Amino acid sequence: MKLSQFAATALCALLLSGCGLFKEKAADFYLGRARKTAELQAPAEAEVKAAFASIEKALDYAPGSPQAVDLLGRLSDAAAKGGFPGAQELEASALKKALAGSPLNWAARAALTGFFAARGDTGGLEAMAAQAAELAASGDPGVKYCALLAGLYARASALPWLESEAYLAMNKSPEILFEKAAAYGAAAAKALELKGGLERLAFGPVDVKRYAPAGLSSAAEVAMSDAMGDIRVYAAINNFNQRAAANQAFRKSVELTVQGNVALVKKEYAQARAFYQGALNHYPVLLDARRQLAETDFQDGAALAAVGGNPRAAAQLLYKALAGVTAVLQQPEGFGNQIPFIKPQRFLGETWALKAAVLAALRATEGARLKNAAKQEAEFKAALDEALKLNPEGRLARELLERYTKEGF
């Protein structure tokens, strides 16, 4: 009886071993078929689709295969060179399949996170972060460390996109601005928490770093460096969120400033001016609104002059803009914009560029009537120099420089 039981156990083990070997061979077979296409210089669309199908079949047999993930990336690159635009979507589909079959396939998890990050898919990145958080509950130190890395990669990758979405909302909607600012703050705080958890595990008794694929480790490190290399950005946004929650006058002022921006984009100058003035009535030290009020006067005056309107009215608006922008620039050092999705250096650079633009517009509008033209030109050059120094890529400053180089003041 004992011999019979032993034989049955041995036979079962042999069958299981054979099954594993069969799956490995089957996966290798399908990967080999796909590899031939990936090595082509410019594979045809039909070949690319067939190769992706082969990799998906390989993943049916070996969902945890890092070789399949590597081949997916190479095939996608080859397809892109061949002009097939849908390759990356097929790659993402295969990566999702790999993770469904093997959630601990860290190479696939890193690749899919990179796919979402490249497209700014913050919803996809949030889902990846949530999955990683579930995996991080594991009692296995190696799994926990890799899951924390995956979560950090996803959280950090979302931050630049959330910041960009908040910046775009400054000209669209105050509600979206506050929503994206809060989302950035929460994601950044979570990223810092994950970073701390990784550091604590790394200093523990187990050498957890050896469990992490190099690609995942480097991807998380680079994403975190890109997103939070300058911790002042996080501090400024965090301060903005706290102030908006605690100070209703500040929040209302920001709301009115954004509404003013929306009106200014539409060239509704009177309405924009009313919104900015309302913002300053609620919170007089919001330089963002004060600068935009000067911008409104400048655009209104320049537009009036351009269509041959009343030159005196145009000049009055431009002088008002000059006084406004000068007041913003005379603030003490360190006291700048408080809506943090424009970096302080860029805000200052754009404000100096605005001053230069106002002076140039006054020269064009006033002509021979302009008093102290030489002094005004010196001020123009000084303002333009500051603008280019602080924000070299600023479009307005570069256009002013090009025009000044060709035509003078």
C-alpha positions as CSV (number, residue, x, y, z in Angstrom):
1,M,0.0,0.0,0.0
2,K,2.8,2.4,0.9
3,L,4.6,1.6,-2.3
4,S,1.5,2.2,-4.3
5,Q,1.0,5.6,-2.6
6,F,4.6,6.5,-3.3
7,A,4.2,5.6,-7.0
8,A,1.1,7.7,-7.3
9,T,2.8,10.7,-5.7
10,A,5.8,10.3,-7.9
11,L,3.7,10.1,-11.1
12,C,1.7,13.2,-10.1
13,A,5.0,15.1,-9.5
14,L,6.3,13.9,-12.9
15,L,3.1,15.1,-14.7
16,L,3.2,18.5,-12.9
17,S,6.9,18.9,-13.9
18,G,6.1,18.0,-17.4
19,C,3.2,20.5,-17.5
20,G,5.5,23.2,-16.3
21,L,8.1,22.3,-18.9
22,F,5.5,22.2,-21.6
23,K,4.3,25.7,-20.7
24,E,7.8,27.0,-20.8
25,K,8.5,25.4,-24.2
26,A,5.1,26.7,-25.6
27,A,5.9,30.2,-24.4
28,D,9.4,30.1,-25.9
29,F,7.9,28.9,-29.2
30,Y,5.5,31.8,-29.5
31,L,8.1,34.3,-28.4
32,G,10.4,33.0,-31.0
33,R,7.8,33.7,-33.7
34,A,7.3,37.2,-32.5
35,R,11.0,37.9,-32.1
36,K,11.5,37.4,-35.9
37,T,9.2,40.3,-36.6
38,A,10.7,42.5,-33.9
39,E,14.1,42.1,-35.6
40,L,12.8,43.5,-38.9
41,Q,13.6,47.1,-39.8
42,A,10.1,48.0,-40.9
43,P,7.6,45.2,-40.4
44,A,4.2,45.3,-42.1
45,E,1.1,46.0,-40.1
46,A,-0.2,42.4,-40.6
47,E,3.2,41.0,-39.3
48,V,3.1,43.3,-36.3
49,K,-0.4,42.3,-35.3
50,A,0.5,38.6,-35.7
51,A,3.6,39.1,-33.6
52,F,1.6,40.7,-30.8
53,A,-0.9,37.9,-31.0
54,S,2.0,35.4,-30.6
55,I,3.3,37.3,-27.5
56,E,-0.2,37.2,-26.0
57,K,-0.3,33.4,-26.5
58,A,3.1,33.2,-24.8
59,L,1.7,35.1,-21.9
60,D,-1.1,32.6,-21.6
61,Y,1.5,30.0,-20.8
62,A,4.0,32.3,-18.9
63,P,2.3,35.5,-17.6
64,G,5.2,36.3,-15.4
65,S,7.8,36.2,-18.2
66,P,10.1,39.3,-18.2
67,Q,11.3,38.2,-21.7
68,A,7.8,38.7,-23.1
69,V,7.7,42.2,-21.7
70,D,11.1,43.0,-23.1
71,L,10.0,41.7,-26.5
72,L,6.8,43.7,-26.4
73,G,8.8,46.9,-26.1
74,R,11.1,46.0,-28.9
75,L,8.2,45.0,-31.2
76,S,6.4,48.2,-30.4
77,D,9.6,50.2,-31.4
78,A,10.0,48.3,-34.6
79,A,6.3,48.8,-35.5
80,A,6.6,52.6,-34.8
81,K,9.6,52.7,-37.3
82,G,7.4,50.9,-39.8
83,G,4.7,53.5,-39.4
84,F,2.1,51.4,-37.6
85,P,0.5,53.8,-35.0
86,G,-1.6,51.2,-33.1
87,A,1.4,49.2,-31.8
88,Q,1.5,50.8,-28.4
89,E,-2.1,50.1,-27.7
90,L,-1.5,46.4,-28.6
91,E,1.5,46.5,-26.3
92,A,-0.6,47.9,-23.4
93,S,-3.3,45.3,-24.0
94,A,-0.7,42.5,-23.7
95,L,0.8,44.1,-20.6
96,K,-2.6,44.2,-18.9
97,K,-3.0,40.5,-19.8
98,A,0.4,39.7,-18.2
99,L,-0.6,41.5,-15.0
100,A,-4.0,39.8,-14.9
101,G,-2.2,36.4,-15.0
102,S,0.8,37.4,-12.8
103,P,0.3,40.5,-10.6
104,L,3.9,40.2,-9.5
105,N,5.3,40.6,-13.0
106,W,7.2,43.8,-12.0
107,A,8.7,44.3,-15.5
108,A,5.1,44.3,-16.9
109,R,3.9,46.6,-14.1
110,A,6.8,49.1,-14.8
111,A,6.1,49.0,-18.6
112,L,2.4,49.6,-18.2
113,T,3.0,52.5,-15.8
114,G,5.4,54.0,-18.3
115,F,2.7,53.7,-21.0
116,F,0.2,55.6,-18.9
117,A,2.8,58.2,-17.9
118,A,3.8,58.9,-21.5
119,R,0.2,59.7,-22.3
120,G,-0.7,61.7,-19.2
121,D,-3.3,59.1,-18.2
122,T,-3.7,60.1,-14.6
123,G,-6.6,57.7,-14.2
124,G,-4.5,54.8,-15.4
125,L,-1.7,55.9,-13.1
126,E,-4.1,56.1,-10.1
127,A,-5.3,52.6,-10.9
128,M,-1.7,51.3,-11.0
129,A,-0.9,53.0,-7.7
130,A,-4.0,51.4,-6.1
131,Q,-3.0,48.0,-7.3
132,A,0.5,48.5,-6.0
133,A,-0.9,49.5,-2.6
134,E,-2.8,46.2,-2.4
135,L,0.3,44.2,-3.2
136,A,2.3,46.2,-0.6
137,A,0.2,44.6,2.1
138,S,2.1,41.4,1.5
139,G,4.1,40.0,4.4
140,D,7.0,39.1,2.1
141,P,9.6,41.8,2.3
142,G,10.7,41.5,-1.3
143,V,7.2,41.7,-2.6
144,K,6.4,44.6,-0.4
145,Y,9.5,46.5,-1.5
146,C,8.8,46.0,-5.2
147,A,5.2,47.0,-4.7
148,L,6.2,50.2,-2.9
149,L,8.5,50.9,-5.9
150,A,5.7,50.4,-8.3
151,G,3.4,52.6,-6.3
152,L,6.1,55.3,-6.1
153,Y,6.6,55.1,-9.9
154,A,2.9,55.6,-10.6
155,R,2.4,58.4,-8.0
156,A,5.5,60.3,-9.1
157,S,4.6,59.9,-12.8
158,A,1.2,61.5,-12.2
159,L,2.5,64.6,-10.5
160,P,3.8,66.6,-13.6
161,W,0.5,65.9,-15.4
162,L,-1.6,67.0,-12.4
163,E,0.5,70.2,-12.2
164,S,0.1,70.8,-15.9
165,E,-3.7,70.2,-15.7
166,A,-3.9,72.7,-12.8
167,Y,-1.9,75.2,-14.9
168,L,-4.3,74.9,-17.8
169,A,-7.2,75.3,-15.5
170,M,-6.0,78.8,-14.6
171,N,-7.5,80.0,-17.9
172,K,-10.6,77.7,-17.8
173,S,-12.2,77.0,-14.5
174,P,-11.5,77.8,-10.8
175,E,-13.3,74.5,-9.7
176,I,-10.9,72.4,-11.8
177,L,-7.9,74.4,-10.6
178,F,-8.8,73.7,-6.9
179,E,-9.6,70.0,-7.8
180,K,-6.2,69.5,-9.6
181,A,-4.3,71.3,-6.9
182,A,-5.8,69.1,-4.2
183,A,-5.1,66.0,-6.3
184,Y,-1.5,67.1,-6.7
185,G,-1.1,67.7,-3.0
186,A,-2.5,64.3,-2.1
187,A,-0.4,62.4,-4.7
188,A,2.8,64.2,-3.7
189,A,2.2,63.4,0.0
190,K,1.6,59.8,-0.9
191,A,4.8,59.7,-3.0
192,L,6.8,61.0,-0.1
193,E,5.2,58.5,2.2
194,L,6.1,55.7,-0.2
195,K,9.7,56.9,-0.5
196,G,9.9,56.9,3.3
197,G,8.6,53.3,3.4
198,L,11.2,52.2,0.9
199,E,14.0,53.8,2.8
200,R,12.9,52.0,6.0
201,L,12.7,48.6,4.3
202,A,16.1,49.2,2.7
203,F,17.6,49.7,6.2
204,G,15.9,46.6,7.6
205,P,17.5,43.2,8.2
206,V,16.6,41.8,4.8
207,D,18.4,42.9,1.6
208,V,15.2,43.8,-0.2
209,K,16.8,45.7,-3.0
210,R,18.0,42.5,-4.7
211,Y,14.4,41.5,-5.3
212,A,13.7,44.7,-7.4
213,P,14.3,44.7,-11.1
214,A,16.8,47.4,-12.1
215,G,14.3,48.8,-14.6
216,L,11.6,49.4,-11.9
217,S,14.1,50.9,-9.5
218,S,15.6,53.3,-12.0
219,A,12.1,54.3,-13.4
220,A,10.8,55.1,-9.9
221,E,13.9,57.1,-9.0
222,V,13.9,59.1,-12.2
223,A,10.1,59.8,-12.0
224,M,10.5,61.0,-8.4
225,S,13.5,63.2,-9.2
226,D,11.7,64.8,-12.1
227,A,8.5,65.4,-10.1
228,M,9.9,66.4,-6.8
229,G,13.5,67.4,-7.5
230,D,12.6,70.9,-6.3
231,I,10.7,70.4,-3.1
232,R,9.8,74.0,-3.1
233,V,7.2,73.3,-5.8
234,Y,5.4,70.8,-3.5
235,A,5.7,73.2,-0.6
236,A,4.2,76.1,-2.6
237,I,1.2,73.9,-3.8
238,N,0.7,72.5,-0.4
239,N,0.7,76.0,1.1
240,F,-1.8,77.1,-1.6
241,N,-4.1,74.2,-0.8
242,Q,-4.0,74.9,3.0
243,R,-4.6,78.6,2.5
244,A,-7.5,78.0,0.1
245,A,-9.1,75.7,2.6
246,A,-8.6,78.0,5.6
247,N,-9.0,81.5,4.1
248,Q,-12.2,82.1,2.2
249,A,-11.1,85.6,1.1
250,F,-8.0,84.1,-0.5
251,R,-10.1,81.3,-2.1
252,K,-12.6,83.8,-3.5
253,S,-9.8,86.0,-4.8
254,V,-8.3,83.1,-6.7
255,E,-11.7,82.1,-8.1
256,L,-12.2,85.7,-9.4
257,T,-8.7,85.8,-10.8
258,V,-9.4,82.6,-12.8
259,Q,-12.7,84.0,-14.0
260,G,-10.8,87.1,-15.1
261,N,-8.4,85.0,-17.0
262,V,-11.3,83.3,-18.8
263,A,-12.7,86.7,-19.8
264,L,-9.2,88.0,-20.9
265,V,-8.7,85.0,-23.2
266,K,-12.0,86.1,-24.8
267,K,-10.8,89.7,-25.0
268,E,-13.7,90.8,-22.9
269,Y,-11.6,93.5,-21.3
270,A,-14.2,95.3,-19.2
271,Q,-15.4,92.0,-17.6
272,A,-11.8,90.8,-17.0
273,R,-11.0,94.1,-15.3
274,A,-14.0,93.8,-13.1
275,F,-13.1,90.2,-12.0
276,Y,-9.5,91.2,-11.2
277,Q,-10.5,94.2,-9.3
278,G,-13.0,92.1,-7.4
279,A,-10.2,89.6,-6.6
280,L,-8.0,92.5,-5.2
281,N,-11.0,93.7,-3.1
282,H,-11.1,90.3,-1.5
283,Y,-7.4,89.8,-1.1
284,P,-5.3,92.9,-1.9
285,V,-1.9,91.2,-1.9
286,L,-2.7,88.6,-4.6
287,L,-0.1,89.7,-7.1
288,D,-1.4,87.3,-9.6
289,A,-4.6,89.4,-10.0
290,R,-2.6,92.7,-9.9
291,R,-0.3,91.5,-12.7
292,Q,-3.3,90.3,-14.8
293,L,-5.1,93.6,-14.3
294,A,-2.0,95.4,-15.8
295,E,-2.1,92.8,-18.6
296,T,-5.7,93.6,-19.3
297,D,-5.0,97.4,-19.5
298,F,-2.1,96.7,-21.8
299,Q,-4.0,94.4,-24.2
300,D,-7.0,96.8,-24.2
301,G,-4.8,99.8,-25.0
302,A,-2.7,98.1,-27.6
303,A,-5.8,96.7,-29.3
304,L,-7.4,100.2,-29.4
305,A,-4.2,101.7,-30.9
306,A,-4.0,98.9,-33.5
307,V,-7.4,99.6,-34.9
308,G,-6.8,103.4,-35.1
309,G,-8.9,104.2,-32.0
310,N,-8.6,107.3,-29.8
311,P,-4.9,107.7,-29.3
312,R,-5.4,109.5,-26.0
313,A,-7.6,106.7,-24.6
314,A,-5.1,104.1,-25.8
315,A,-2.2,105.9,-24.2
316,Q,-4.1,106.3,-20.9
317,L,-4.7,102.6,-20.8
318,L,-1.0,101.9,-21.5
319,Y,0.2,104.3,-18.8
320,K,-2.2,102.7,-16.4
321,A,-0.8,99.3,-17.4
322,L,2.8,100.6,-16.8
323,A,1.9,101.8,-13.4
324,G,0.3,98.5,-12.5
325,V,3.2,96.3,-13.7
326,T,5.7,98.6,-12.1
327,A,3.8,98.2,-8.8
328,V,4.0,94.4,-9.1
329,L,7.8,94.5,-9.8
330,Q,8.4,96.8,-6.8
331,Q,7.3,94.2,-4.3
332,P,9.9,93.0,-1.8
333,E,12.1,90.1,-3.0
334,G,10.5,86.8,-2.2
335,F,7.0,88.1,-2.3
336,G,5.6,86.9,-5.6
337,N,2.7,85.0,-7.2
338,Q,0.6,82.9,-4.9
339,I,-1.1,80.7,-7.4
340,P,1.8,78.3,-7.7
341,F,1.3,76.7,-11.1
342,I,3.5,79.3,-12.7
343,K,7.0,79.1,-11.2
344,P,8.1,82.3,-9.4
345,Q,11.0,82.8,-11.8
346,R,8.7,82.5,-14.8
347,F,6.1,84.8,-13.2
348,L,8.8,87.5,-12.7
349,G,10.2,87.0,-16.2
350,E,6.7,87.3,-17.8
351,T,6.0,90.4,-15.7
352,W,9.3,92.1,-16.8
353,A,8.4,91.1,-20.4
354,L,5.0,92.8,-19.9
355,K,6.7,96.0,-18.8
356,A,8.9,95.9,-21.9
357,A,5.8,95.3,-24.1
358,V,4.0,98.2,-22.5
359,L,6.9,100.6,-23.1
360,A,7.2,99.5,-26.7
361,A,3.5,100.0,-27.2
362,L,3.7,103.5,-25.7
363,R,6.5,104.3,-28.0
364,A,4.4,103.2,-31.0
365,T,1.3,105.0,-29.8
366,E,2.8,108.3,-28.6
367,G,5.4,108.6,-31.3
368,A,7.0,112.0,-31.2
369,R,4.8,113.0,-28.2
370,L,6.6,110.5,-26.0
371,K,8.6,112.4,-23.3
372,N,12.1,111.2,-22.4
373,A,12.2,108.7,-25.2
374,A,15.9,107.9,-24.5
375,K,15.0,107.1,-20.8
376,Q,12.1,105.0,-21.9
377,E,14.3,103.0,-24.3
378,A,16.8,102.4,-21.5
379,E,13.9,101.1,-19.3
380,F,12.7,99.0,-22.1
381,K,16.1,97.3,-22.6
382,A,16.6,96.8,-18.9
383,A,13.1,95.2,-18.6
384,L,13.8,93.0,-21.6
385,D,17.1,91.9,-20.3
386,E,15.5,90.9,-17.0
387,A,12.7,89.0,-18.8
388,L,15.2,87.0,-20.9
389,K,17.4,86.3,-17.9
390,L,14.6,85.0,-15.8
391,N,12.6,83.2,-18.5
392,P,14.7,82.7,-21.6
393,E,12.0,80.7,-23.3
394,G,9.3,83.3,-22.8
395,R,7.6,84.0,-26.2
396,L,6.7,87.6,-25.6
397,A,10.3,88.5,-24.6
398,R,11.8,86.7,-27.6
399,E,9.4,88.4,-30.0
400,L,10.2,91.8,-28.4
401,L,14.0,91.1,-28.8
402,E,13.6,90.1,-32.4
403,R,11.6,93.2,-33.2
404,Y,14.0,95.5,-31.3
405,T,17.0,93.9,-33.1
406,K,15.4,94.6,-36.5
407,E,13.6,97.9,-36.0
408,G,15.0,99.4,-32.8
409,F,12.8,101.2,-30.2
